Amino acid sequence: MKFNEWRPFYFDILADMGYDMSEDEKSANILKNLMLDSNLTSENELFIKNEVSVFGGSNSLSRDIDYFKPRGTLISAGSATETVMAKGIIPNILVTDLDGNMESQIKASSKGAITLIHAHGGNVNLITKYAKKFKGKVILTTQSVPDFILHNFGGFTDGDRSVCLARHLGAKKIYLYGFDYEHPSSKPDSDPLIKLKKLSWAKRIIELRTNDIIKI
């Protein structure tokens, strides 16, 4: 998704969630300045197959992986990585706003996953704590306006941003593992009502198209 396509959704999300665009941009600038001397790469390094498996963080993830063997390019959304790695799967691409079990995400980076580190207004503390620990190839993404270092492929949560990325790169079939828009997995200090609002946006964004989606 190009930013001009994403922009209307972004402004609607800001209004619906009560977020401040300036906070997103502040976070993005902090991420960029912090990571300029890191192993930065570009979207030209992101090669995907026609089939893509995207791993989300719902409680069904482990069961879904056992039920239907993942195929194609493997994209793990943030907190899903702990389960994915425990299954012996190394994702090709990791999409994260640095939430969830960071040890597994940092390990995936060290094992060869290209990591898209995302900045938004609510994760400045996580950026300063964890971003520099990723030693593999890294792409920086922003919730707001991209530039020559910060990318924006569309999407709001780690899960739907993973789907937007797969579509942007030309995926023909996208298999969704561990996606549940109505029963969010619990996280410390997480408001379940806010999480449900986020997941409703994720569902809306993913279902902009349905002909390329296979939900496991």
N, C-alpha and C positions, 0 to 999 in steps of 0.2 A: 504494500500500500504506500503510495506517495503521500507526502505530508499534506498537500492540498486536498487529498481525499480524506485524510485523517482529521484535519482541522475542525470540521463541523462537529464530529463526535467529541473531540477534545473539549471544545467550548461547552457542549451540552453536559459533559461529565463534570467539568468545573462547577457549573451551575447546580447540578443535581447533588453533588457530593459536598459542596461548600468549600472547594479547594481554591487556592490562590495561585495564579499562573506565575507570579513573581517568585514564589517559594520553589516551584518546579525549576525555574530558571536558575535560581541561586544554587540549588542542589546540583544541577547539571554543570555549572561553572566550577563548583568545588571538585566534582568528579574529574572533570577535564584537567584542571590544574594539578590535581593529585597524581594523575596517571600519565602525564605527558612523557615521562621517561620509562614507561612500562612497555611490555611486549604488545604494542598496539598493532592491529591489523585492520583490514577493510572488508567490505562485503564481497569483494572479488575473491576472497579466500573461502567464502561460504559456498561450497559445491554440494548440491543435494541431488538425490535420486528422484525419479518420478513418484515413488512411494515414500511417505514420511510417517514415522510413528512419533506422536507427541505424548509425553507423560505428564499428567496433571497430578495434583496433590490430594485427591480425595481418598477416602478410606478404602475404596474399591480397587486401588491401583495394583496391589500385589495379586489379587484375585484375577484382575483383567490380564495381567502379564502371563499368568499361568494358563489362562483360558485360551489365549490367542497369541502365538509367538510374534513378537515385534519384528518388523521388516523395514527395509529401506533405510533412509537416514533417520537417526535417532535423536530427537530433541527433548531434553528434560527441562521442565519448568520448575525452577527454584527448589522449593521444599520437597518436590517429588524425588529429587536426586538421592536422598538417603535410601529410599526403598529401591530405586533403580540400581544403585551400586550394590546394595545388599543382595540383589538377584544376580550379581556378577555381570551386569550390563554397564559398559562405559559409553555414555552418550557422545555422539559426534559434536553436538552443540548444546550448550547450557544457557538458558535464558533466566536471569535472576535479578531481583532487586535487593538481594542479600538478606532475605528472610529465611527462616527455617534452619535446619542443621547445616552449619557452614563447613564443618569438617569434611563432610561428604562432597560438597560442592568444590572446595579447594582441592580435594583429592582428584575429582573428575578433571579439573583443569590440569593438574600435574600429569594425568594419564593421557592427555591429548585433546580433551574437549575444548573447542573454541567457545569462550565465555562472553556472552553479551551482558555487560553490567549496566543496570538501568538506574537512572537518577529520577527521583520525584521528591516532592516537598516533604514527605514524611520519613525519608531514609538517610538524611545527612549523617546522623550518628553512625549508622551502619556502614556508610561509605568510608568514613574516616577510620573505622575500626577494621574493616575487612578487605577493602578493594585492593590494597597493595599486596595482599597475601596470595593473589592469583598470579601464578608464574607462567602459565601457558598463554596462548594467544588470546587477546582480549579485544572486543569491540565495545565502544561506549555508546549507550543509547539514552535518549532523553524523552520525557513525556511531552515536551514542548517543541520549540522551533529547532530543527537540526542545523548543523553547519558542517564544515569540512572535517571535523573530528567527531562530533556528536551525531549519531544517526537516529532516525525515527522511522520504523517500519510499520507503525500503527499498533494499536492494542493498548489495553489498560492494565490487566493483571498478567502475571507471568504466563499463565496458560493461554490466554487469547493472543498475547503478543507472540508466543511461539507459533500459533496458527497463522497469524498475519505474516510472520517471517517466512514460513513455509510457502505461503501463497505468493509473497513478493518474489521468492526465488524460483517459482514456477512449478511447485508440486502439483501433481495430477490427482493423487489420492492421499488423504491425511487421516490416519487412524488415531483415534482419541482413546487413550488409556487413563483411567482415574479421573474422569471428568464427571462431576456431579454438581449441578447448579443450585440444588435445593437443600443439600445437607453438607454444609462446610465442615471440614475437619477442624477440630479445636486447636487453638494455639494460645500460649500464655499471653495475657494482656490484649487479647483480640476480642473486639466487640462482635458477637455473632450477627447482629442486625446490620452493621456496616458491611460485614463480609458478605451477607446475602445481597445487599445492594451492589457490591462489586461483582458478584457472580452473575447477577442479572444483566449487568453491562457486558460481562464476558460472553454470556450466551447470545446476547443481541449481536455482538461483533462477530462471533464465530458463525452465526446463522445468517449473516449477510449473503452467504452462499451455502448451499447444502449439497450440491451435486458432487463436491469433492471430499465430503466428510463421511467417515465410517466410524461410528461410535461403538466401542467394544463393550 
